[in-house]
Amino acid sequence: MVLMKIPAAQFILSLIATSAALAQAPNPTGAEASGKPLPVSGWIVVGDKTQAFGPKEEDGKIVFTGTGFGEKGKNEVAFFPKTELAVGDSLELSAKVTFSGVSGMGNFRFGIYQKRSKDHPRGWMGYTAYAGIDKKFPKGGLFASDASNDINFDTATNRVLAESGVPFKNVKDGTYFINMKLTRSDSGIECEATMSVDGDPNAMLLQYTGSDASPVSTSFDALGFSTHQVLSADSIAFSDVTVSQN
């Protein structure tokens, strides 16, 4: 076997190029977000002041369930320290979400936001990824909030950043991996979002890549999830939830 000698300068340049490529690559499906971790706390179903639907902690999971949980759309939320994105900064969410007792069309939504109030989901500023079949959005949608937003954070807006790059599928019983990454640039905020069957990166339910040239907020402090009424899940559980700033 003949070993080729590679000049030191060429070898170093090769290492630099490889490192740069890895740094720019999207988060591998199922992998935790990297960077500075931010604490996530305060899990609630918005409006559920008696905590009839939880959350409960079971085997490392944050579980929402209870009588009537699946009868109407619910907004599950959590919070992290307010984080301002400077140019070049990114904020990344990764989590596993488990659905049980799904009997509807499987419509689910998730995103990263700047909240207005913990007491209601209206007027939150940020980005929402649609998952699951919705007749109004056959190719899904990655939505950015309107500046005059006074509606629920999971509501579709006129600011559609992208449609799904893979065919849309229903959400069914099982565990899924979700990821959303926001990166601030000189031209605005770049947003990427994916959802796939846990353990099978090729079983994608959605894949979005979009750019917001007119972001209404560059600071964020909340995670929002919506088990829309057509999902009708008996329970939803979150695990391995990480939010990181890079």
Helices and strands as residue ranges (DSSP letters): H 8-24, E 36-38, E 41-45, E 56-58, E 61-65, G 69-71, E 74-84, E 90-100, E 108-114, E 125-131, E 142-144, E 160-162, E 174-185, E 188-197, E 204-212, E 219-227, E 235-245
